[in-house]
């Protein structure tokens, strides 16, 4: 499975890439997870975006959030998703690893904070993330905050 991997600032996304991002995020977060919420939350313009394309189709995505945008003084990775077509193939692991590398490249070294769905806790622990909050409800889904300490 050969991917084209792109990392772009919001202003550098083409209209088609932005459409692909919003379509995949809606397919996963709104339709699959049956979660009615406004996905375009006003943060995208401040972020960089990691896109995994295969054969012209966006299969995986994350956004890299600078320190101070989501959390005071700490960078974040958010909207981490893979399409249903590639789940269980290792693409999610590649996406998270690349997202961490790109966050360090763009923002410099430092801790990374995420808001993770509770069921994915063990997945994120494999990348050095540690639970840093109690379970909380976000749009009807149990979440936890996790931090990956500075390397």
Phi, psi and omega per residue, in radians:
X1 nan 1.935 -3.101
X2 -1.749 2.171 3.137
X3 -1.899 2.602 2.887
X4 -1.738 2.088 -3.079
X5 -1.909 2.183 -3.131
X6 -2.116 2.489 2.942
X7 -2.215 2.122 -3.049
X8 -2.416 2.545 2.927
X9 -1.190 2.730 -3.104
X10 -0.948 -0.793 -3.094
X11 -1.124 -0.326 -3.127
X12 -1.634 -0.121 3.094
X13 -1.192 2.411 3.026
X14 -1.319 2.816 3.059
X15 -0.966 -0.682 3.134
X16 -1.149 -0.732 3.121
X17 -1.112 -0.753 3.105
X18 -1.080 -0.755 3.097
X19 -1.044 -0.785 3.140
X20 -1.043 -0.745 3.133
X21 -1.078 -0.896 -3.110
X22 -1.129 -0.620 3.113
X23 -1.159 -0.801 3.141
X24 -1.155 -0.753 3.128
X25 -1.076 -0.713 3.107
X26 -1.165 -0.728 -3.132
X27 -1.050 -0.713 -3.084
X28 -1.481 -0.977 -2.994
X29 -1.329 -0.590 -3.076
X30 -1.658 -0.920 -3.041
X31 -1.374 -1.045 -3.088
X32 -1.053 -0.767 -3.069
X33 -1.572 0.074 3.086
X34 0.837 0.923 -3.020
X35 -2.185 1.904 -3.113
X36 -1.519 1.901 3.089
X37 -2.732 2.845 3.131
X38 -1.531 1.781 -3.100
X39 -1.129 -0.828 3.076
X40 -1.182 1.712 -2.940
X41 -1.751 0.169 3.130
X42 1.540 -0.050 -3.115
X43 -1.679 -0.363 -3.011
X44 -0.952 -0.671 -3.073
X45 -1.134 -0.443 -3.137
X46 -1.526 -0.085 -2.959
X47 -1.868 2.887 2.882
X48 -1.773 2.725 -3.017
X49 -2.252 2.296 3.134
X50 -1.844 2.107 -3.064
X51 -2.138 2.252 3.050
X52 -1.900 1.956 3.099
X53 -1.845 2.504 2.958
X54 -2.332 2.155 3.141
X55 0.915 0.688 3.083
X56 1.377 0.078 -3.127
X57 -1.979 2.284 3.101
X58 -1.261 1.989 -3.083
X59 -1.784 -0.434 -3.115
X60 -2.671 2.704 -3.009
X61 -2.797 2.611 2.908
X62 -2.634 2.842 3.025
X63 -2.122 2.468 -3.113
X64 -1.791 2.097 -2.996
X65 -1.896 2.120 -3.138
X66 -1.116 2.729 3.078
X67 -0.959 2.433 3.091
X68 1.586 -0.202 -3.139
X69 -1.497 -0.912 3.077
X70 -1.708 -0.641 -3.077
X71 -2.356 2.350 -3.141
X72 -1.035 2.147 3.016
X73 1.249 0.172 -3.103
X74 -2.475 2.354 3.107
X75 -1.306 2.905 -3.085
X76 -2.546 2.756 2.947
X77 -2.098 2.295 -3.098
X78 -2.416 3.068 3.119
X79 0.889 0.690 -3.128
X80 -1.295 2.023 -3.087
X81 -2.540 2.656 2.939
X82 -2.231 2.590 3.088
X83 -1.243 2.718 3.134
X84 -0.983 -0.528 -3.076
X85 -1.139 -0.407 -3.074
X86 -2.026 0.073 3.124
X87 -1.150 2.425 -3.135
X88 1.488 0.088 -3.111
X89 -1.827 -0.033 -3.097
X90 1.657 -0.061 -3.130
X91 -1.142 -0.650 3.121
X92 -1.050 -0.739 3.106
X93 -1.103 -0.761 3.124
X94 -1.101 -0.696 3.135
X95 -1.096 -0.841 -3.110
X96 -1.131 -0.776 3.127
X97 -1.059 -0.806 3.132
X98 -1.120 -0.668 -3.135
X99 -1.111 -0.727 3.088
X100 -1.094 -0.837 3.137
X101 -1.037 -0.773 -3.120
X102 -1.204 -0.646 3.090
X103 -1.053 -0.777 3.106
X104 -1.133 -0.712 -3.129
X105 -1.114 -0.737 -3.052
X106 -1.440 -0.775 -3.014
X107 -1.800 -0.202 -3.063
X108 1.610 2.944 -3.109
X109 -1.194 2.656 3.109
X110 2.849 2.999 3.082
X111 -1.198 2.721 3.122
X112 -2.205 2.317 3.126
X113 -1.975 2.438 3.073
X114 -2.316 2.738 2.934
X115 -1.831 1.847 -3.012
X116 -1.847 2.520 2.971
X117 -1.166 2.393 -3.009
X118 -0.953 -0.675 -3.090
X119 -1.097 -0.372 -3.083
X120 -1.661 0.159 -3.085
X121 -0.938 -0.887 -3.109
X122 -1.118 -0.620 3.081
X123 -1.010 -0.881 -3.095
X124 -1.251 -0.490 3.093
X125 -1.072 -0.515 3.120
X126 -1.111 -0.319 3.136
X127 -1.819 0.206 3.085
X128 1.608 0.100 3.102
X129 -1.361 2.492 3.132
X130 -2.182 2.457 3.127
X131 -1.077 2.342 -3.105
X132 -2.275 0.202 3.110
X133 -2.626 2.937 2.973
X134 -1.318 2.898 3.078
X135 -1.166 2.398 3.070
X136 -2.388 2.748 3.141
X137 -1.605 2.237 3.008
X138 -2.255 1.938 3.127
X139 0.988 0.657 3.086
X140 1.445 0.136 -3.127
X141 -2.163 2.327 3.108
X142 -1.171 2.265 3.138
X143 -2.251 2.848 2.957
X144 -2.439 2.665 2.951
X145 -1.495 2.496 3.091
X146 -2.375 2.558 3.116
X147 -2.198 2.388 2.977
X148 -1.790 1.932 -3.088
X149 -1.046 2.768 3.110
X150 -1.019 2.355 -3.114
X151 -1.194 nan nan
